[in-house]
């Protein structure tokens, strides 16, 4: 019996010492871990199970892959995928170019001017998406008194119902994206540009390198990690575009602006088909993961000079 106590005492002492050294660290980790499990992991698992059910609050029925089968045969679903892809292709590359050009010119300015432009251009990111959408509703007012129609009227262009025509509705949402939400990207680009060693440019000057050579061989390669980050986050954001569609077009006209995120909202909260909405959500998540992995695989690189 004494030998048993002798064997268990060091183990207990070791655990006590470990808890005394690291116990508080694990307690601090436990709180965010519990929040993650309760508010993220559990809902995701529940939604995944729900995607195989005809959901009802009182009693759900297991239907296997029927939700996925119905979704793949739904023309509106494929229309929403098409609109989402078009919106992504039409906004992400253009926004990155606009962001980079603005950051490049701001970087040439004095610090006081840089601070002013960074604050001014970051302001839309602070403003509510609802507020920005309401402002753009006034800009796209279809009457001749609408701001956009009035400006184009000076050039002899007839007033247009920008959000009420299938041919212009999606482009109007893209235009809204082009003229705002560049602040965060500009700050990231400016920080990356400031981190490029000046000695590289000094060496290029000694070799009589042109401005384009310095840009293509030094500036742009060293900004590729920042560009990749902005591309990945931009694609994820554009795949989930919802607020502007909900407030400005409600997916119309004729499903011209129905995105996959808005379709999920309609399916769940207007038609109360939570099982189908869950299936659509996981298809959207799979699309985002696949596109992100492809971007990292083909565009990421470690560049050192």
N, C-alpha and C positions, 0 to 999 in steps of 0.2 A: 504493500500500500504506500509506503514511503517512496518507493521507486517511481510509482505512478505520479505522485505529487511532484516529484523532482523533474519528471519529464514534461508535465503540463505547465509548470510555473514559468520556464523560459519563454514558451509560446505566448502565454498571457502577458508577460512582461514586454515581449517584443511588440504585441499589438497595442499595448498601452503607450509605449514609446512612439510607435508610428502614429497613433491617434493624436498624441500630444504635439507632434511635429507637423502633421499634415491635416489634422481633423478640420480646422477652420477653413482650409482651402477647399476641401470636399463639400463642406456645408455651403460655401458661397457658390460652388458649381451646381449644387443640388437645386437651388432656387430657379435659375434659368433653365435647367434641364427639365424640371417639373412643368414649368410654363410651356416649354417646347412640346413636351409630351401631351399636355392637356389641350393646348390651343393650336397645335400644328400637326403632330404625328397622329393623334387620335382622329381628328376630323378628316385627314387624308385617307386613313385606313377605312373609316366609315363611308366616305364618299366612294372609294374603290369598290367596297362591298355593295353599296347602293347601286352602282352602275350595272350590276347583274340582277337587279330587282325591279319590279313594278312597285314603286315606293308608295306607301300609305302610312299615315301617322298611326293608325290603329293596328294595321297588319299589312306587312309587305309580302309580296309574292316573288319567289325566285324564278326568273325567266331566262337565266343563262346569258347567251350572247345576243338575245333579241334586240336589246337597245342598240348595240353596235351594228347589227344587221340593218335595222330600220334607219339608223343614222347614215350609213353608207349608201342607202338607196334614196335618201332625201335630197332633192335638187336644191333646196334652200341651203342645206348644209354645205354642199359643194360651191354654191354661189358665195357663201360667207367665207369659205377658204380662199376662193379666188380674190375676193375683195381684200381680205387680210394680206395676202401675198402681194397684191398690187400696191396696197398702201405701204407695205414694208419696203418693197423695191423702189417705190417712188419717193420715199421720205428719208430712209436711213442714209444712203450714199450722199444725197443732196445736203442733208443736214450736217453731215460730217465735213463736207467740203466748205460749207458756209462757216461752220464753227472754226475750222482750221484757218481759213482766210482772215476771219475777224481776229483770231488770236495772234496770227502772224503780224498783222498791222499794229495791233495794240502793243505787242512786244517791242516794237521799234520806238514807242513813245517814252516820255519821261515817267517816273514813278507816280507822280501826282495824277497825270492823265490816265495812267493804267488803272489806278485805284478807282477813278470816276467811272470809266467804261466798264470795269469788272462789276461794280455795284449796280450800274444802270442795266447792264445786260443780264445780270443774275436776278433782277427783280421779278420777271415773269415766273421764274421757278419757285419763288416764295408765294406768289399769288395763287389763289384757289383755282383749280381747273374749271370749276363751275363759273366763277367770275369771268375768266378768260373766254369761256364759251358764250356767255351772255353778251360780252362786248363784241365778239365776232358775229353773233346773230344780228346785231345792229349794223355792223359793217356790210354783211351780206343781205341787208334789207332789199327785197326785190323791187321796191318802188324807186322812181327816179331820185327820191330824196336820200336813198341809201348811200353810204359813204363810198363804197366801191363803184357803184353805178354812177355816182356823181363825178368821181375822178375820171372814169373812163369816158364819161360824156364829154369832157373837154377835148377828147381826141376823136370824137365822132362815133364812138361805140354805143350801140343801142343798149338800153337797160336789159338785164338778164335775171332770171329767177335762178340764182346760183345753187341754192340748196333744193330746189324743186324740180330739177331736170336730171334725168339719169346720166346724161353726158357730162354734167359739170359738178354734180354733188360730191363725188369722191375726190375729185381734184380740189374742190373748195376746202375740204378737210385737210388735204395735203398742203395747200397754201397756208392754212392756219398754222401748220407745223413748221413751215419754212421760216415764218416771221416771228418765231418765239422759241423759248426753251433751249437757248444755246449757252446760257450762263455757266452751268456746271461744266460743260465740255470746254469752254473757253478757259476757265480757271485751271482745269487739268492740263490743257495744252500749254498754258503760260508757265505752269510749274515745271512741266517737262522740258520746255525750251530753256528755262532758267537753269536747269540741271545739266545742260550740255556743256562740257568743258570748253572754255574759250581758247585753250591751247590748240584744239583741233582746227578752229578757224584761222588761228595765227599760222599754223603749219600750212594750211591751204593757201593763205595769202603769200607765203614764201614761195610756194610752187606756182604762183600766178593762176590759181584756179578761178574760174568764172563764178558768178553768183549762182547760176544754175547748177554747176558742178558741186558747189558747197551745199546747196539745198538737197540735191539728189543723192549725194554720197555721205553727207553728215547729218543734216537736219532731219530729213524724212526717215532714214533708217532708224535713228535713235528715238523717233517719235512713234515707231510702229507698235510698241506695247500699249501706249496710250490710245492709239487709233483702234487697236484690237479691242481694248476694253470698251471704248465708246461704241464700236460696232456691235459687240455682243449685247451690251445693255440696251442699245437703241433697237435692236431686233426684238429683244424680249418685250420692251415697252410697246413697240408698234404692234406686236402680236396680241397684246392685251388692251388695245385702244378701246375705250368704252365711253368715257364721260362726254366727249364731243359728239359722238354718235347718238347717245341717249338724249342729250339736251338740244341738239341742233337738227337732226334728221329722223330720229326714231327708226333708223335702218332703211328708210325710203330714199327716193321714190322707187317703187318696184324692186325692192331689195338691193338697190344700187350701192348702199352704204352699210348693209348688214354685215358686220364683222363677226368672227367666231365668238368673241367675248360678248357681244351684244346678243347673239343668238342663244348663248348659254343663259344669259339673264332672262330672255323672253321665255325660253323653255321651262326654266325653273319657277320664275315668279309671276309670269302671266298665264302660262298653261299648266302650272303646278305638276309638271312631269320631272320630278327630281332625279329619277333613275336615268332618264335619257340625258338630262343636263349633266349628270355626273360622268356619263360616258363621253359626252362632248368635251368636258373639261380635261379628261385624261388624254384624249386625242390631241388637244391643244398643248398639254404638258409634254407629250411625246414629241410633237413637232418642234417645240422650243428646245428640248434637250438635243434632238438630232441636229438641228441647225447650229446650235452652240458648239457641239462636238466637232462638226465639220469646220466651223470657223477656227476653232483652236488648232485643229489638225493641219489646216492648209495655210493659215495666216500667222500663227505664232512663231516666233523665232527669238533666240537669244543673241543679241547683238552687242559686241564689246569692241572697243577700240583701244 
